[in-house]
Amino acid sequence: MAKPKRFHKAQDESQNKYLPLFMQSQNIKKNFIESNDETVSNFRRALPQILAVNIQNLLQFGYGMTQGFPTIAIPAIQSSAESSSITLNKEQISWLSSINLICMPLGCLFSGMFAQYLGKRRAMQLVNLPMLAAWLLFYYATCTEHMYLALCFVGIGGGLMEAAVITYVAEITDPKYRGMFSALATTCVSLGVFTQFLLGSLMHWRTVAIVSTVIPLFSIAMLCFVPESPVWLIRERRFLDAVKALQWLRGWVSEKTVETEFKQLYDELITQKSARKTVEDQVSSSLGHSLKKKLHMWHKRSFVVPFLLVLLTFFICHFSGKTPIRSYAVLIFATLKAPINKNNATILLGISELLATILGAVFIHSTGKRPLVFTSMLGTGACISGIAIYTHSLDIRELTGIETVNASMSMLNNSILHNGMASQLSPVNVHSYLEWIPLLLVLLAAFFANLGIRMIPWVLIGEVFPAEIRSSASGFAGCMGYLFGFLANKMFLLMISVLTLPGTFAFYACVSFIGIIILYFIMPETEGCTLGEIEAHFSKKSDVNLLRKTKKDNSQNDDAKVLDIE
C-alpha cells in the first residue's frame, strides 16, 4: 500500500507545478484562512484593459486605412500625368473596388482555426504580415495585376484577423466594459478610412502606401507588451500563464486578487466541460459516430441559436440601407440634388458615420445594447422612409448618372485631394430650403445606422458563442456578414430596376421596422453579463432571462455574487 501512496503523492506534486499557488493542494486550507487586503480602484482595474484594447485596435485602424486607400489611389492613377504602366478602365476599377471583399470571406473561414491554434495575440501579430506585404506591393506596383494581388492580401489578412480581434476583446475585458470596448473597433475602422483621406490630400498615393507600412510594424511591436487571452490559456491548460495574464489585465495585482475569477473560468472551461465530455465520449464510443462527435458542438443549441441571431443582425444591418448608401453616396446625392456639392456631401456622410460610432461606443455601457439598437433601427427606418416619400413625391424612380459612376468617384477624390473641405453650392435651385431635406435625411440615416445596428453584429460575435468553438464560429459568422454586405451592394441597382428608387428605400425601411419587432423578442441584453452567463442563456442552462434583464439587474446580481463569496 505504500507504493500507491507515494505514487499519488508524486502525481499530485507534478500536477501542482502547473497550477497557481491558490489551487495547489498544500495551499487549499491556507486559502480559506487568508483574506485579500489588496484594494484596486476602478481606474487601475480599467487602465490595462484600455491599453490592451487600444493596442489591439491598431489592427482595426490599419484595416480601415486599407479600405480607404483604393478611393484615393484610383482617381490619382487615372488623372496622373506621369508615364505609368498602370492603366485603369471601368472593368479594372470595379475589380479594384471589390476584389478585397471577395477574398475576405475566405480569410474569415480560416480565421477561427488560425486563432485557436496559434493563440489570439500571436495570430494578431502574424495577420500584420499580409497587410505589410500589401502596402509594399502598392508602393512598388508597376501594373494592374500588382494592385490586384495587394488587394487580395488585404482581403485575406482582413478576414484572418476577424476571429482573433473580436474574441480577444470579449475574453480579456470585464463584463461591464466589454460592450464599450467591442464597439470601439468600428470607430477605429472609420477613423482609419478618414485618416487615409487626409493623407491622400497631402501626399502622392505611393507615398501614402509607404507611410502606411508604419502601422502594421508598430502593431506587431506593441502586441508584444500585452498578455494572451486568459480563456485561451486555460483551454490550453497553461494555468500559470493564465493567472499572470489576469494579474496584468486586472490592474497588475497579486494572484490572490484574481483567484475568484480564475476559479470561475476554470470551472466553466475545464471542470464542467470535462464532465460533459466524459458523458458524450461514452455515448459516441458506443454509437461509433466519430464524425458526429467532431461536429457535435456545431449542432448544439448553444451555437445554432446565437448564430441565427448574428445572421439576422447582419441582414438587418446591410439591408436596412446602410451599406448601399455608403457605396453609392455620390450618385444618391446627385440624384436627390443635394444643395451642396455632392462630393463634399459625401465627406459629410463620412463625418456623420465617424461621429455616430464614437457616440455608440460611449453610450453602449450606460444604455445597454437593446435600447441603443432599437433607437438606431427606429431612427434609420424613419429617415429611410422620409427619403422614400420624398423620391416618390418628386417621381424620382431611378438613380441618375449610373454610367458615370467612376467619373463621379474620381470627382469625389479629386475634390478631397485638391479642393479640401470647402463647400460648393449647387448651381441650380439653391434658393429652396426644401432641398436640404433629402441631404439631412441621408446624413441622419447614416448616423443612426452607425449608432447601433452597424456595430452590434460584431459586438455579439465576440460574446454569444461557446468557448470551445468561439474562434471558429466567429470567423464563420464574419464570413457570412461580408457576404451579406456584398449582396446588399450588388443587388442595389437590380432592386431599383425592379422596385424603383422609392420602392427600394421603402423596402429598407420595412427591414428596419420589422427588425425592431423581431429583435425585441429574441435579442438578449448581454451588457454586464459574463461569457458564461451568456452561454447559459442560449443553451437554456440558466433560469435568468436576458431578454428582460436590464443593466441594473446585472449589477445587482454582481453585487449579490460578491456578498456570497465574502
N, C-alpha and C positions, 0 to 999 in steps of 0.2 A: 504493500500500500504506500510505501514511502516514495517509490519512484513516480507514481502518478501525481503525488502532491508536488514533488519537485518540478515535474514537467509542467503542471498547471501554473505553478508559481513563475517558472521561467517564461511561459507563454504570456502570462499577464504582464510581466515586466517588459517583454518585447513589444506588446501592444501599447503599453503606456508611453513608449518612446514617441509614438505618432499621435498622441493625444495632448491637448493643452493641460496645464497643471491642474485646473479645477475639475477635470474629468478623469484624472488618473486615480486608480483605486486607493492609493495610500493617502490621497488628499480629499477623498469624498467626505469623510467625517469632519475634517477640518473646515470644509466649506460651509457646513451648517452652522458653525460657531462664528466664523469670521463674517464681518459685515463690510460693506463697501462705503468708505467715508469720502470717496472722491466725488466732488460735485462738478458737473460740466455745464457751463452756460449754453444757452441756445445758440449764441453766435459761434462759440467754439465748436459745437457739435455740427453746425451747418457749414462752417468755413471749408473743411476738407472736401465735403461733398460738392460745394460750389466750385472749388478748384478742379476736382476730378471731372465734373460735368463740362466745364468750360474748356478744359484741355481736350476732352473727347469731342466737343463741338467744333474744334478746329477742322475735323473731318467734314462736318456738315458745311462749314464755311467754305472750305476748299471745293466741295461738290457744287455749291452754289456758284462759285466762280467758273467752274467748267460749264455750267448751264448758261451763263451769261456770255461766254466767250464767242460762240458762233454768231450771236447777234451783233457783235462789234466787228468780227472778222469778215463776215460775208460781204457787207457793203464796202468795207475797206478794200477788199480784194477786187471787187467789181469796179470801184472808182479809182483804183491805183493807177498812176501814170507810169510807174516804173515797169520795165520789162520783166515779165514773170511767166513761168511755165504753168502757173496755176490759173486756169480759166474756169469760169462757172457759168453754166446755163441753168435754165429753170429746173430741169430734172436733177442736176447735181446739187442745186441749192436745197431742193426738197429732201434729198438724201442727207445732206449735212445737217438739216434741221431735225431729222427723225432717227438717224441710224443709232444714236446712243440709246434712244427709247426702246429700240428693238433688242439691243444687247442687254439692257438692264434686267429683264425677267430671267435671262439665262444666268446672270450672276446671282440673282436672288435665290434661284433654285438650289445653288450650291453653297450659299452663304451660311445656312444653318450648320451643315456638316463642317464647313471651314472653321466656324467659330467654336463649335463644340470640340473639335479635335485639337485645335491649337490653343484654345482659351481666348477670351474676349479681348484682352489687351494686346496679345501678340497678333491676333487677327487684324485688329485695327491698325497696328503698325505696318503690317505687310500690305494692307489694302492701299497704303500711300504709294507703293511702288508703281502700280499701273497708272495712277494719277501723275506721278512724276514723269513716267515714260511718255504719257500723252502730251504734257507741256513741252517736253524736249522735241517730240515729233512735230508739234505745231510750230515751234521756233525754226526747225531745220527743214520744214516741208518744202518740197520743190515741185510737187504735183498733187492733183486732187486725191489720188489714192493714199498719199501720206496723211491727208486730213481725215479720210475715212478711217484709216487704221487708228489714228489718235482718238477719234470719237468712239471707236469700238472699245479701246482701253478705258475710256471714260465710262461707258455704259457698263462694262463688266466690273470695273472697280466700284462704281456706284452701287451695283447690285450686290456685290460681295460684302459690302460694308453694312448692309441693312440689318441683318440679324445681330451682328456684334454690337453696333452702336445703340440699337433700340433696347436690347435686353440688358446691356451693361448699365444703362441709366436706371432701368427698373430694379436691378439687383443690388445696386450699391447705395441707393438713397433711402432715407426714412419715408414711410408711407405718407406723412403729411407734406413732404416736399416733392414726392415723385411726379405728380401731375404737372407742377410748375416747371420742373427741370426737363421733363419729357417734351413739354410744349416749346421749350427754347430751341429745339432742333429746327423747327420750321422757321423760327425767327432768324437763325444763323444762315439757313439756306437763302432766304430772301435778302439778308444783308450781304451775302457773297455775290449774288446776282447784281445788286445795286453797286457794290464796290467795283465790280468788273466794268460796269458802265462808266464809272468815274475814271478808272484807269484808262479806259478806251478813249476818253475825251482829252487825255493828257499825253498819251504815248502812241507810237506805232503798234499795230496789232502783234507783231513779232516781239517787240519789247515787252508788251503786256504778258506774252506767253513765258518769256524767260524770267520775268519778275515773279510770276505766279508759282514758279518752282520752289520758292521760299516756303510756301505754306505746307506742302507735304513733308519737306525736310524738317521744318520746325515741329510739325505734328509728331513725326517719328521720335524726335529727341524728347519732347515734353511728355510723351506717353511712358517714357522710362521712369518717370517720377511718380506715377500713380499706381495704386495696387490693382491686382487682378480681382475679378468678381468673387466675393466670398462664396456665393452659391455654386459657381463652377468649381472652386477649390474643394468645397465639401463633397460635391458629387464625385470628384476625382480622389477623394479620401486624403487630401492634403490638409489635414485639420490644423496643424500648427501655422501653416501659411494663411489659412482662412482666418484664424484668430488675429494674426498680425494685420491682415487686411482690414478686419473690423476695427481693430485698435486705431488704425490710421484714419479710417473713414468716419469714426465717431468722435473725433477730436483729439487724436493722439493720446489715448487713455490707456489704463492698465488692463490686464487680462480680466480681472475681476469685474470691471465695468461692463464688458461685453459678454459676460458669462450667460446671462439670460437670453440674449439674442442668439448667441451661438447655439445654445441648447435647443432653442425653438427651431432653428434651421436644421440642426442635426436630427431632431425628431421628425421634421417634415420630409427631409431629403434622404435620410438613412434608415431610421427606425421603422417608420410607417411604410415606406416603400419596400423595405426588406421583408416585412411581414406579408404584404400583399403579393410580392414577387414569389414568396415561398408557396403560397396557395396557387398562384397562377402557373408556376412551374409544374406542380403536381398534376394540375388539370391538363396542361399542354402535353406533358410526357405521356399521360395516359391516353390522350387522343392522337398523339403523334403529329400534331399540326405545327411544324416548326415555322412555316411561313406566317401562319396566323399569329404565332407568338411575337414575331418581329413587328407585325403590323397592328398588334393589339391596341397600342396606345392611340393610333390614328383612328380607331373605330369607337373609342370611348366617348362618352358624353362630355367629359372634361375638355376634349379637343373639338368635337363636332359643333357643339353649341356656340362657344366663343368664336370659332372660325366663321360660322354663318353670320354672326353678329358683325365681325370685322368686314366681311364681304359686303354686307348691307350698308355699312357706313361708308365704305369705299364707293359703292354705287351711287349713294346719295351725294357724296362729295363731288364726284365728277359729273353726274348727270343732273345736278341742280344748276348747272350753267357756269360754275367757277372755271373749269378748265377751258372750254371754248372761248369764254370772254377774254381770258388772258392771251390765248393763242391767236385770236382774230381781232385783237383790240383795235388795230389801225383801221381795218375795214368796218368794224362796228361803229367807231366814232365818225368815220367818213359817211357811212350810210345814215346815221342819225343827225348829221350836220351839226356837229359839236361847235359851239360858239368860239372856241379857241382852236388853234392849230391841232389837228388830230394827232400829230406826233408828240406834242407837248402834253396832250390829254392822256396819252399812253404813259408818259412819265408820271403824271399824277396818279394813274392807276397803280403803278408800282409802289409809289409812296404810301397810298392808302392800304395796300396789302401789307407792307412792312409795318406800318403803324398798328394794324389790326393784330398781327402775330405777336407783337410786343405786349399789347393790352391783354390778349388771350392768355399769354404766359403768366402775366401778373395776376389776373383775376381768377384763374382756374383753381388756385389754392383757397381763396376765400369763398367763392361761389359753389365750387364743386363742378363736375363735368356736365351733369344733366342740365342744370339751368343755363349754363353757358352754351351748350349745343342747341338747346331749344330756342334760345334767344337768337343765335346765329342763323338757324334754319328759318325762323319766323321772319327775321329781317331780310334774309336773302329772298325768300319766297315773295314777300311784299314788293321788294324792289323789282324783281324779275317780272312780276305781274304788272307793275306800272309800265315797264318797257313794252310788254306785250300789248297793253291797252293803247299806249302812245303810237306804236307802229301800226296797229290796226286802225286807229282813228285817222291816221295820215295815209292809209293804204300803202304802207311800205312792206312789200311782200317778199323781197329778196335783198341780199347784200349787193351793194354797188361796187364796181371795180375789182371783181374777183380775178379778172385776167391780169390785173396789175398788182397782185399781192406782193410779188417780190420787189417791184419798184417801190411800193409803199413801205416795205420793211427797210429798203435801202434809204428812203427819205427819212424814216424814223431815226436810223442810226447816224446818218449824216447830220441830222438836227442835233443829236446828242453830242456828236464829235466836234461839230463846228459852230453851232449856234447857241449851245448852252441851254439854260433853262428859261430863257426869255419867252414869254407868252406872245403868240402872234394871233391877232384876231382874224376870224374868217372873213373873207371879203363880201360874203352875202348874208343878208338877214341878221346882221349883228345887233339891230335895234330891238329885236324881240326877246324879252326876258324868258319867254316860254322855251326858247332853245336851250336854256340851261337845265331844263327838267330832265331830258334823257341823259345828259352828261352826269348830273348828280345821281340819278338812279343807277347808272352803271358803276360809278365810283362807290356808292353805298352798297350795292350788291357785292362787289369785290371785297369791301371792308367787312361786311357781315359774314361772308363765306369764310374769310381767313380768320375771323374772330374765334370760330369754334369747329365747324364741320370739316374744314380742311385738315386741321391738325389732329382731330380726335381719333381717326383710324390708326395713326402712327403711335399715339399715346397708348391706345388699347392693345396694340400688338405686343408691346413690352410687358403687359400686365396679365393678360387673360389666359395665356396658355400654360399647361403644366410644365413643371421644371424639367422633366425628362426629355421633352421634345420642344422646349421653348425656342431654342435657336433655330431648329429646322422648320418648325411651324411658323415662326416669324418671317423667315426667308420666303417660304411658300406664300404666305399671306401678302407680303410685299410684292411678290411677283404678280399676283392677281390684281393688286392695286394699280401697278403700272400698266397692266393690260386694259383695265377699265379706263385709265386715262388716255391710252392710245385709241381705244374705241370711241370715246367721247369726242376726241378731236377729229377722227376720220369720218364719223357719222354726222358731224355738224352740218356740212354743206348738203349731204344727202337728205337730212331731216328738213332743211329749208326748202329743198326742191319738192318734197312730198307734203310737208305741213305748212309751208310758207314761214316767213320770219316771225310773225306774231304767234302762229301755232307752235313753233319750236320753243319760243320763250314761255308760252303758256304751259307746254309740257314740262319744262324745267321748274316752273313754279309749282305745278302739281306734285312733282317729285319731292320738293321741299315740304309742302304741307302734309302730304301723305306720310312722308318720312317722320315728321314730328309725332304723328299718332302711333306709328309702329314702334319707334324707339322709346316712346313713353312707357310702353308695356314690356319691353324686352331689354332695354339697356340699363345695367346696374350702375349705381353710384360707387365707383371704386376709389374715389379720392379719400385718403386717410386710412385705407384698408391695407392689410399686409397681403403679400402674394399668396400666402397660404389660405387666408380668408376668401380671396377672390376665387382660387381654385376650388375651394369647398363649396362656394355658391354655385358654380357651374356644374359641379359633379353631384349636387344635391346631397352633400355630406354635412351640411350645416343648416341649422334652423333659422339663421339670420337671413332676412330678405333684403338684399342690397338694392332692390328696386325702390324700396321706400326708405332706405337708411340714409339719413342726412349726415352731413359732415359733423354736426353737433353730436349726433348719436355715436359716431365713430370715436370722437374724442372722449365721450363719457365712458365708452367701453374700454378705451385705452387706460383711462384713469382707474377703472374697476380692476383691470388686469394688474396694474401696479400695486393696488391695495392687496389683491390676493397674493401676489408674490411676497409682499412685505409681511 
